Amino acid sequence: MSDSTRFRPVAPPEVIEGAFSEDQHRRMLDVVRRKGPWQLILAQHFQSPEEVVATTSGMIPEGFEPTWDMFMTPVFRGYFAQGSTVLHPEIEDCFFNRKFLDLVRAYWKADYARPESMLFNIQGPCPGSDAPHVDATRFRGITDRTTPVWLMNMMVKSGLFERWRAKKAQVIAWYYRGRVGGGFNYWPDGPQATPRQIKAPMWGRAVVVENEMMFHTAEACGPAHLRRPAGLRIDSLMSADPDSADGWQITTDGEVIQKVPAEEFRFLVHWGGEVYSDYEDLKRTLDHTDDIDNDRVFETMIDDLRRRGLEFEVPSDPMTDQRFISLLTQTYDPGKPASYPPEPEELAA
């Protein structure tokens, strides 16, 4: 099992208010309403339940086969920017954000930074997760355009690739006015230490953080009986409700399975930047003088598994072999956090 003390951000998370202006928030939300529908996070990033296990902080008993239903929550995702490129010009100022660049440079005490990506999560009532996760980081030569999320997370958990790990930081902002839950649970001192919470309601509140090295998860939100909509599947979609000026809907095969009113809508904006300590650090990255590739990643992991005395068959396709992914999870995952914040309570009628 991996050393759980490794998972601490470079600095404590910093909470700020008013991350975006009201005009910026309006324009971002307008993109979400016009450009949908949007897929589940699970559908976009994972090809099997085993890959989800490899990404979260939970392990399953040997021989047990996980299913999608174990992880299915109604949280949907889209992108405002990828590869340092804005996908929607009307929100360009939200991405090329001087305030955020100053925040992440100060957070790392670094000389240089550049915006790398910007995504959003949307949801209505939703259960919390008992398997917090770390976000996928990148390594010199390894990005989410060449490598699946589960493997990048496993690279962090193994501790074998620190030499190549990129410095990253995020500004994560929330817009949620619901009355039940909807906060942010996080473990800044490692998964075996006491968790912290940022409580809702929050409107433009944000945190500056290194989420690749800090386990975290959303708090449950909304009325408990609405958190698991009947008919939710891996191919379900979320979009603006055509019958409401500010409402939302979740559909499966074109059939509406849940209406989400604006007062229960939770909107998360996740801005990510790459950080470079100094010019030498920046030049090494830009010149690709010390990159790593997927083949070397698997060679390194296989050598380490053998040094540990583990018996296994080297797979022909380690990127998708579910038994091999499970072996890596059992070897490197630090396990579930020792304690969790309390679940949000329903309010009296």
Protein Blocks (a to p, Z undefined) as FASTA:
>chain_A
ZZfklmccfbdcdddehkbafklmmmmmmmmmmmmccddfklmmpcbfklmmmmmmcdcd
ehiacdfklmgccdddddfbgghiafblklmmmmmpfklmmmmmmmnopabdcdfbdcdd
ddddddddfbdcddddddehiafklbcfklmmmmmmnopmmmmpccdddddddddfbfgg
hiacddfeojkbccdddddddehiacdddfklcccddddedjfklmmcghiafkbccddd
fkbfkbccddeehiafbdcdfklcccdddddddddfblmlmmmmmnopaccdfklmmmmm
mmmmmmnopacdddfblmlmmklmmmmmmmmpgbjafbdcdddddddZZ
